[in-house]
């Protein structure tokens, strides 16, 4: 989704955007087509040298001036294919997992980003680091919507659940079990994800429960966030969208690359960390939900911290203007 946000920003600068995608993009194809982006399917293993060579050819055929890479499989060898091709290159990174970076820019748009993650021995002499939430590109609907008013919880609390597009470990089921045992009146909306392999089983789990609405996907996540008193989220890009929407939330870490964010968010008061998904039991999730709903001061403190971040970050066009050589 951050590539989609970046594409919108580049298009606003009167540039054309093309996508080279090696895996099934699902509903993203429709969104890209609506923006007028060209999409080319790369018929090679993601991150392979064949992938890199094919992508370089696409860039040449499109007469591209810039290339953005976003993925953990884009190794130093992969990046080296684009050196000397006349492209300004950008690598969007999270945890400094590559052995070396050949690109012109390395962008780590996370709250925990720090130059100590990138010692000079890992960077080409020309590589510039762009670190922190200042460079976090969110979709327009999350930064353009006015801050919601936070009314006290009265008859029931509205809870939003979103744990990513796939959820292979069926963490959503644990959240359902937790919400069904919460000792407070709630109304929950659960976005299971378009690639969730457990969706039919989840439908059965909530069939007799009128307090839970289960949907597979939505085109209006911003409105769901604006409507919720609290949320339960994984530690990916959706977490930053919740911060921008000033929605207090609990984090369940569903992948290793989310640990740093979850720990940083908890330490800075942006969210509450429930920890690694295998250790987070339904009872742990229930306790976290009840604690956050019952403590209005805690929710207020989280919102205050989120607002301080929102006021200085998430400019959707800052990164695009900088990379394109325009004055931010």
Secondary structure, DSSP 8 states (H G I E B T S, - for coil): -HHHHHHHHHHHTT---EEEESS--TTHHHHHHHHT-EEEE--S-TTSHHHHHHHHHHHHHTT-SEEEEE-TT--HHHHHTTTTSS-EEEEEESS--SS-B-SSEEEE-STT--GGGS-GGGB-TT-EEEESGGG----HHHHSS---------S-EEEEEE--S--TT-HHHHHHHHHTT-SS-EEEEEE--TT-TTHHHHHHHHTT-TTEEEES--S-HHHHHHH-SEEEE-SSHHHHHHHHTT-EEEEEE-SGGGHHHHHHHHHHTSSEEEEETTT--HHHHHHHHHHHHH-HHHHHHHHHHHHHHHTTS--TTHHHHHHTT---
